[in-house]
């Protein structure tokens, strides 16, 4: 296929969004089938009757669950934005901005992710206190049950049972989501919305809402929304998807490393998301420094782009 450069006229941005959705559905189906073929070749056809146990995160079939997780992640998030770029007859490197990353900006991303941790903890604490009106208690009960089920599965996925588990977990939970979800939500959705409305801030926040909502974790919606917006601004300020991918990787890899640390020190994994507990001024300082660092990143990125 002949692939043009990024200055070629693109198809309608609303059509791009529909294509992303279509590619995601098709990709999910195809890669789920591929995953099941791999699972059947490893476990045999007898595993078919135990599918509910796989979906529930039964420790006996955690390997099968990881194969399915990796397969669907590739099919739903990595393949669709790549297919969209080629549908526009533009190289993905040009379409999404894969220019050489600047060391100073990579370092700033690392500092931003570290400095923002207390503030993100505060948003998580605030979100977890969410309470619905009495008329919606049935919904609140369902949401809490869904959260508990998701936590049980997350614990199973994070549990390190042999020497390869940590590497697999890092790829499955940090590397693939950092690549795929950033390509899909920042590169695909945010980019298309910006072209549709010519409003980068609206595009960033709408994409962040979709990004958070699709995870279906209600008591973590706000911190994930802010993370998505932060990734979006890194992409918008720099014009490169690399920095959003790095920030996403750092966030997820931290959780994987913390889980390993807790297991080595015989600490229960259900305490992974327990707050450290900073004083109120710690949260405030974190918020102020995070905003200041984002502004510094913006100015530095603009200067680097002019020099480049």
C-alpha positions as CSV (number, residue, x, y, z in Angstrom):
1,X,0.0,0.0,0.0
2,X,1.3,3.4,-0.9
3,X,1.4,5.6,2.2
4,X,1.4,9.4,1.8
5,X,2.9,11.9,4.1
6,X,0.9,13.7,6.8
7,X,0.1,16.7,4.7
8,X,-2.3,14.7,2.5
9,X,-6.0,15.6,3.0
10,X,-7.7,13.2,5.5
11,X,-11.1,11.7,5.6
12,X,-13.9,13.4,7.6
13,X,-13.0,13.4,11.4
14,X,-16.5,12.1,12.3
15,X,-16.0,9.2,9.9
16,X,-12.6,8.6,11.5
17,X,-14.3,8.1,14.9
18,X,-16.8,5.7,13.4
19,X,-13.9,3.8,11.7
20,X,-12.1,3.6,15.0
21,X,-15.1,2.1,16.6
22,X,-15.6,-0.4,13.7
23,X,-11.9,-1.4,13.7
24,X,-12.1,-1.8,17.5
25,X,-15.0,-4.2,17.3
26,X,-13.5,-6.2,14.4
27,X,-10.1,-6.2,16.1
28,X,-11.6,-7.4,19.3
29,X,-13.4,-10.3,17.6
30,X,-10.4,-11.4,15.5
31,X,-7.8,-11.2,18.3
32,X,-10.2,-12.9,20.8
33,X,-10.5,-15.8,18.3
34,X,-6.7,-15.9,18.0
35,X,-6.3,-15.8,21.8
36,X,-8.7,-18.8,22.1
37,X,-6.8,-20.7,19.5
38,X,-3.6,-20.2,21.6
39,X,-5.4,-21.1,24.8
40,X,-6.9,-24.3,23.3
41,X,-3.5,-25.3,22.0
42,X,-2.1,-25.0,25.5
43,X,-5.0,-26.2,27.7
44,X,-6.9,-28.4,25.3
45,X,-10.6,-28.4,24.4
46,X,-11.6,-29.4,27.9
47,X,-11.1,-25.8,29.0
48,X,-14.2,-24.7,27.0
49,X,-16.5,-25.9,29.8
50,X,-14.4,-23.8,32.3
51,X,-14.7,-20.5,30.4
52,X,-16.6,-18.9,33.3
53,X,-13.7,-19.7,35.6
54,X,-11.3,-18.0,33.2
55,X,-13.5,-14.9,33.1
56,X,-13.8,-14.9,36.9
57,X,-10.0,-14.9,37.2
58,X,-9.7,-18.4,38.7
59,X,-6.0,-18.9,39.7
60,X,-6.0,-22.3,37.9
61,X,-6.6,-20.5,34.6
62,X,-4.8,-17.2,35.2
63,X,-2.5,-17.9,32.3
64,X,-5.4,-18.3,29.9
65,X,-6.9,-15.0,31.3
66,X,-3.6,-13.2,30.6
67,X,-3.5,-14.5,27.0
68,X,-7.0,-13.3,26.5
69,X,-6.2,-9.9,28.1
70,X,-3.1,-9.4,25.9
71,X,-5.0,-10.5,22.8
72,X,-8.0,-8.2,23.3
73,X,-5.7,-5.3,24.3
74,X,-3.9,-5.6,20.9
75,X,-7.1,-6.1,18.9
76,X,-9.1,-3.3,20.6
77,X,-6.5,-0.6,21.1
78,X,-3.4,-1.1,19.0
79,X,-4.7,-2.4,15.7
80,X,-7.6,0.2,15.3
81,X,-5.6,3.4,15.3
82,X,-2.9,1.8,13.1
83,X,-5.7,0.8,10.7
84,X,-7.1,4.3,10.8
85,X,-3.7,5.8,9.8
86,X,-3.4,3.5,6.9
87,X,-7.0,4.1,5.9
88,X,-6.0,7.8,5.5
89,X,-3.0,6.6,3.5
90,X,-0.6,8.2,6.0
91,X,2.2,6.5,7.9
92,X,1.4,6.1,11.6
93,X,4.6,7.7,12.5
94,X,3.5,10.9,10.7
95,X,-0.2,10.5,11.6
96,X,0.3,10.4,15.3
97,X,3.6,12.2,15.8
98,X,6.4,9.7,16.5
99,X,9.3,12.2,16.1
100,X,12.4,11.7,18.1
101,X,11.6,12.5,21.8
102,X,13.7,15.1,23.6
103,X,15.5,13.9,26.7
104,X,14.5,17.1,28.7
105,X,10.8,16.4,28.0
106,X,11.1,12.8,28.9
107,X,12.7,13.8,32.2
108,X,9.9,16.3,32.8
109,X,7.3,13.6,32.2
110,X,8.9,11.5,34.9
111,X,9.0,14.4,37.3
112,X,5.4,15.3,36.6
113,X,4.2,11.7,37.3
114,X,6.2,11.6,40.6
115,X,5.1,15.0,41.8
116,X,1.5,14.5,41.0
117,X,1.1,11.3,43.0
118,X,-0.1,13.0,46.2
119,X,-2.7,15.0,44.4
120,X,-3.9,12.0,42.4
121,X,-4.2,10.1,45.8
122,X,-6.4,12.9,47.1
123,X,-8.7,12.7,44.0
124,X,-8.9,8.9,44.5
125,X,-9.9,9.3,48.2
126,X,-12.5,11.9,47.3
127,X,-13.9,9.7,44.5
128,X,-14.2,6.7,46.8
129,X,-16.4,8.6,49.1
130,X,-19.0,8.9,46.4
131,X,-22.5,8.2,47.6
132,X,-25.7,8.1,45.5
133,X,-29.1,9.3,46.6
134,X,-31.3,6.7,48.4
135,X,-33.4,6.1,45.3
136,X,-30.3,4.9,43.5
137,X,-28.9,2.6,46.2
138,X,-29.5,-0.4,43.9
139,X,-27.1,1.2,41.4
140,X,-24.6,2.0,44.1
141,X,-24.7,-1.6,45.3
142,X,-24.1,-2.8,41.8
143,X,-21.2,-0.4,41.3
144,X,-19.6,-1.5,44.5
145,X,-20.0,-5.2,43.6
146,X,-18.5,-4.5,40.2
147,X,-15.5,-2.7,41.8
148,X,-15.0,-5.7,44.2
149,X,-15.1,-8.2,41.3
150,X,-12.6,-6.0,39.3
151,X,-10.3,-5.8,42.3
152,X,-10.3,-9.6,42.8
153,X,-9.4,-10.1,39.1
154,X,-6.7,-7.4,39.3
155,X,-5.2,-9.2,42.3
156,X,-5.1,-12.4,40.4
157,X,-3.4,-10.7,37.4
158,X,-0.8,-8.9,39.6
159,X,0.1,-12.0,41.7
160,X,3.6,-13.2,40.8
161,X,3.6,-17.0,40.8
162,X,6.9,-17.7,38.9
163,X,9.9,-15.9,37.5
164,X,8.2,-14.9,34.2
165,X,5.0,-13.4,35.8
166,X,6.5,-10.0,36.6
167,X,7.8,-9.6,33.0
168,X,4.4,-10.7,31.6
169,X,2.6,-8.4,34.0
170,X,4.7,-5.5,33.0
171,X,4.0,-6.1,29.3
172,X,0.3,-6.8,29.8
173,X,-0.5,-4.0,32.3
174,X,2.1,-1.3,31.5
175,X,3.6,-1.6,28.0
176,X,0.6,-2.6,25.9
177,X,-1.9,-0.2,27.5
178,X,0.7,2.6,27.3
179,X,1.0,2.0,23.5
180,X,-2.5,0.9,22.7
181,X,-4.6,3.2,24.8
182,X,-2.6,6.3,24.0
183,X,-2.8,5.5,20.2
184,X,-6.5,4.9,20.5
185,X,-7.6,7.7,22.9
186,X,-5.0,10.4,22.4
187,X,-3.9,9.6,18.9
188,X,-7.2,8.4,17.5
189,X,-10.1,9.9,19.5
190,X,-8.6,13.2,20.7
191,X,-6.9,13.9,17.4
192,X,-10.2,13.3,15.4
193,X,-12.3,15.4,17.9
194,X,-9.8,18.2,17.6
195,X,-10.1,18.2,13.9
196,X,-13.9,18.0,14.1
197,X,-14.4,20.9,16.6
198,X,-11.1,22.8,16.2
199,X,-11.1,23.0,20.0
200,X,-8.1,21.1,21.6
201,X,-9.3,21.5,25.2
202,X,-12.7,20.1,24.4
203,X,-11.1,17.2,22.5
204,X,-8.7,16.5,25.4
205,X,-11.5,16.4,28.1
206,X,-14.0,14.5,26.0
207,X,-11.4,11.9,25.2
208,X,-10.4,11.7,28.8
209,X,-14.0,11.1,29.8
210,X,-14.3,8.3,27.3
211,X,-11.0,6.9,28.4
212,X,-12.1,6.8,32.1
213,X,-15.6,5.5,31.4
214,X,-14.4,2.6,29.2
215,X,-12.5,1.1,32.2
216,X,-15.9,0.7,34.1
217,X,-14.3,1.4,37.5
218,X,-16.7,4.0,39.0
219,X,-14.8,4.6,42.2
220,X,-11.7,5.4,40.2
221,X,-13.4,7.5,37.6
222,X,-12.1,10.9,38.7
223,X,-8.3,10.1,39.0
224,X,-8.4,8.2,35.7
225,X,-10.2,11.1,34.1
226,X,-7.5,13.5,35.2
227,X,-4.8,11.1,34.1
228,X,-6.4,11.0,30.7
229,X,-6.5,14.7,30.5
230,X,-2.9,15.0,31.6
231,X,-1.8,12.5,28.9
232,X,-3.9,14.5,26.4
233,X,-2.1,17.8,27.3
234,X,1.3,16.2,27.0
235,X,0.3,15.1,23.5
236,X,-1.2,18.5,22.6
237,X,1.7,20.6,24.0
238,X,4.4,18.5,22.4
239,X,2.8,17.2,19.2
240,X,4.4,13.8,20.0
241,X,2.6,10.7,21.3
242,X,5.8,9.5,23.0
243,X,5.4,11.6,26.1
244,X,1.8,10.5,26.7
245,X,2.9,6.8,26.3
246,X,5.8,7.3,28.7
247,X,3.5,8.9,31.3
248,X,1.0,6.1,30.9
249,X,3.7,3.5,31.2
250,X,5.1,5.0,34.4
251,X,1.7,5.1,36.0
252,X,0.9,1.5,35.2
253,X,4.4,0.1,35.8
254,X,4.4,1.7,39.3
255,X,1.3,-0.4,40.2
256,X,3.0,-3.6,38.9
257,X,6.2,-2.9,40.8
258,X,4.3,-2.0,44.0
259,X,2.5,-5.3,43.7
260,X,5.8,-7.2,43.4
261,X,7.2,-5.3,46.4
262,X,4.1,-6.1,48.5
263,X,4.3,-9.8,47.7
264,X,8.0,-10.0,48.6
265,X,7.2,-8.3,51.9
266,X,4.1,-10.6,52.6
267,X,1.7,-7.7,52.3
268,X,-1.9,-8.3,51.0
269,X,-2.4,-7.1,47.5
270,X,-5.9,-5.8,48.3
271,X,-4.1,-3.0,50.2
272,X,-2.3,-1.8,47.0
273,X,-4.7,1.1,46.5
274,X,-4.8,2.2,50.2
275,X,-3.7,5.8,50.5
276,X,-0.3,6.7,51.9
277,X,-1.9,9.6,53.7
278,X,-0.4,13.0,53.2
279,X,-1.2,16.1,55.2
280,X,-3.6,18.5,53.5
281,X,-0.8,20.9,52.5
282,X,1.0,18.0,50.9
283,X,-1.9,17.5,48.5
284,X,-2.0,21.3,47.8
285,X,1.7,21.5,47.1
286,X,1.5,18.5,44.8
287,X,-1.4,20.2,42.8
288,X,0.4,23.5,42.5
289,X,3.7,21.9,41.5
290,X,1.9,19.6,39.0
291,X,0.3,22.6,37.3
292,X,3.6,24.5,37.3
293,X,5.4,21.6,35.7
294,X,2.8,21.1,33.0
295,X,3.2,24.8,32.1
296,X,7.0,24.3,32.1
297,X,6.6,21.3,29.9
298,X,4.4,23.3,27.5
299,X,6.9,26.1,27.2
300,X,9.9,23.8,26.8
301,X,8.1,21.7,24.2
302,X,7.2,24.8,22.2
303,X,10.8,26.0,22.4
304,X,12.1,22.6,21.3
305,X,9.6,22.5,18.3
306,X,10.7,25.9,17.1
307,X,14.4,24.9,17.4
308,X,13.6,21.6,15.6
